[in-house]
Amino acid sequence: AALVPVVGNNLTAARLKTAANMLAADIDFCMSECINRPDTPRAIVFDTVANTYKMIDTTTNATITDPGDGLPFLNDFATGRTTQVAGVTITSVTMNGLPFTTLTFDSYGRPLITADMLITLSYAGKTMTVTVKQTTGDVTIQ
């Protein structure tokens, strides 16, 4: 019985870390797509109310197809390819402390933002922040 709280905390941390890693990988993928497709750049659009983010083609605003499974590139942390992180919430997406919704990169992989972008995820009372550095596009998780 003494191990149950420890195991529970580890599962919470693992689920949150998995979601943060998934988001960081999707941001890196968006960056590489912008480099590889300079005529049809991509963007990640966040919707904290719906608890989703999607990757779009910025020339058409259409959600792109995920090359891994052929489904629309949409993550809601609950269904389909992301059921293992069900319950994780996109608490906030901010830049300079203000709400922010769309992240894109130029053809050199530099983010088109004016300050570091912070994406806060939460699960079971714990939070984790994914940061996109304004100058380099580097993604970190804290």
C-alpha positions as CSV (number, residue, x, y, z in Angstrom):
1,A,0.0,0.0,0.0
2,A,2.9,2.4,0.7
3,L,4.0,2.1,-3.0
4,V,0.6,3.1,-4.5
5,P,1.2,6.9,-4.1
6,V,4.7,6.6,-5.5
7,V,3.5,4.6,-8.5
8,G,0.6,7.0,-9.0
9,N,2.9,10.0,-9.1
10,N,5.2,8.3,-11.5
11,L,2.3,7.5,-13.9
12,T,1.1,11.1,-13.8
13,A,4.6,12.4,-14.5
14,A,5.1,9.9,-17.3
15,R,1.8,10.8,-19.0
16,L,2.6,14.5,-18.8
17,K,6.2,14.0,-20.1
18,T,4.9,11.8,-22.9
19,A,2.5,14.5,-24.0
20,A,5.2,17.2,-23.8
21,N,7.6,15.0,-25.8
22,M,4.8,14.4,-28.4
23,L,4.2,18.2,-28.7
24,A,7.9,19.0,-28.9
25,A,8.3,16.4,-31.7
26,D,5.4,17.9,-33.6
27,I,6.9,21.3,-33.3
28,D,10.2,20.0,-34.7
29,F,8.3,18.3,-37.5
30,C,6.6,21.6,-38.4
31,M,9.9,23.3,-38.5
32,S,11.4,20.7,-40.8
33,E,8.3,20.9,-43.0
34,C,8.8,24.7,-43.3
35,I,12.4,24.2,-44.4
36,N,11.5,21.4,-46.9
37,R,8.4,23.1,-48.3
38,P,9.2,26.9,-48.5
39,D,6.4,27.5,-51.0
40,T,3.8,25.8,-48.8
41,P,4.8,26.5,-45.2
42,R,3.2,24.8,-42.3
43,A,1.9,26.1,-39.0
44,I,0.7,24.6,-35.7
45,V,-2.6,26.2,-34.6
46,F,-3.5,25.8,-30.9
47,D,-7.0,25.9,-29.5
48,T,-6.9,25.8,-25.7
49,V,-10.8,25.9,-25.5
50,A,-11.1,22.7,-27.5
51,N,-7.8,21.3,-26.0
52,T,-6.4,20.7,-29.5
53,Y,-3.6,21.6,-31.9
54,K,-3.4,20.9,-35.6
55,M,-0.8,21.4,-38.3
56,I,-2.0,23.3,-41.3
57,D,-0.8,24.3,-44.8
58,T,-0.7,28.1,-44.4
59,T,-1.4,28.6,-48.1
60,T,-4.8,26.9,-47.9
61,N,-5.4,26.8,-44.1
62,A,-6.2,23.1,-44.6
63,T,-5.2,20.5,-41.9
64,I,-2.4,18.4,-43.4
65,T,-2.3,14.7,-43.4
66,D,0.0,13.1,-40.8
67,P,2.6,11.0,-42.8
68,G,2.7,8.4,-40.0
69,D,-0.9,7.2,-40.2
70,G,-2.6,9.1,-43.0
71,L,-5.1,10.8,-40.7
72,P,-5.5,14.6,-40.3
73,F,-2.7,16.1,-38.2
74,L,-4.8,16.9,-35.2
75,N,-4.0,16.2,-31.6
76,D,-6.6,16.4,-28.9
77,F,-4.7,14.3,-26.2
78,A,-7.7,11.9,-26.1
79,T,-8.5,10.0,-29.2
80,G,-6.8,8.0,-31.9
81,R,-3.1,8.1,-31.9
82,T,-3.0,10.0,-28.6
83,T,-5.1,7.9,-26.3
84,Q,-2.1,7.0,-24.1
85,V,-2.0,10.7,-22.9
86,A,-5.8,11.1,-22.5
87,G,-6.6,13.7,-19.9
88,V,-3.6,16.0,-20.6
89,T,-4.8,19.6,-21.1
90,I,-3.3,22.4,-23.0
91,T,-3.6,25.0,-20.2
92,S,-2.1,28.0,-22.0
93,V,-0.2,29.1,-25.1
94,T,1.5,32.4,-24.6
95,M,4.1,34.8,-26.0
96,N,5.1,37.8,-23.9
97,G,2.4,36.7,-21.4
98,L,-0.4,37.1,-23.9
99,P,-2.5,34.3,-25.5
100,F,-1.0,33.1,-28.8
101,T,-2.4,30.6,-31.3
102,T,-0.3,30.0,-34.4
103,L,3.3,28.9,-34.6
104,T,5.1,28.8,-38.0
105,F,8.7,29.0,-39.2
106,D,10.5,30.6,-42.1
107,S,12.3,28.6,-44.8
108,Y,15.4,28.5,-42.6
109,G,13.6,27.0,-39.6
110,R,13.5,30.2,-37.6
111,P,10.2,30.7,-35.7
112,L,8.1,33.6,-36.7
113,I,7.5,34.9,-33.2
114,T,8.7,38.0,-31.3
115,A,9.5,36.3,-28.0
116,D,9.8,32.9,-26.5
117,M,6.6,30.9,-26.9
118,L,5.4,29.0,-23.8
119,I,2.9,26.1,-24.0
120,T,1.8,24.8,-20.6
121,L,0.3,21.3,-20.3
122,S,-1.3,19.9,-17.2
123,Y,-2.5,16.6,-15.9
124,A,-3.7,15.6,-12.4
125,G,-2.6,18.9,-10.8
126,K,0.9,18.8,-12.3
127,T,2.2,21.1,-15.1
128,M,4.9,21.0,-17.7
129,T,6.0,23.8,-20.0
130,V,7.2,23.4,-23.6
131,T,9.2,26.4,-24.7
132,V,10.0,27.5,-28.3
133,K,13.0,29.8,-28.3
134,Q,12.4,32.9,-30.3
135,T,15.9,33.2,-31.7
136,T,16.6,29.6,-32.6
137,G,13.4,27.6,-32.6
138,D,14.9,25.2,-30.1
139,V,12.3,23.4,-28.1
140,T,12.8,22.7,-24.4
141,I,10.6,20.9,-21.8
142,Q,10.5,21.9,-18.1
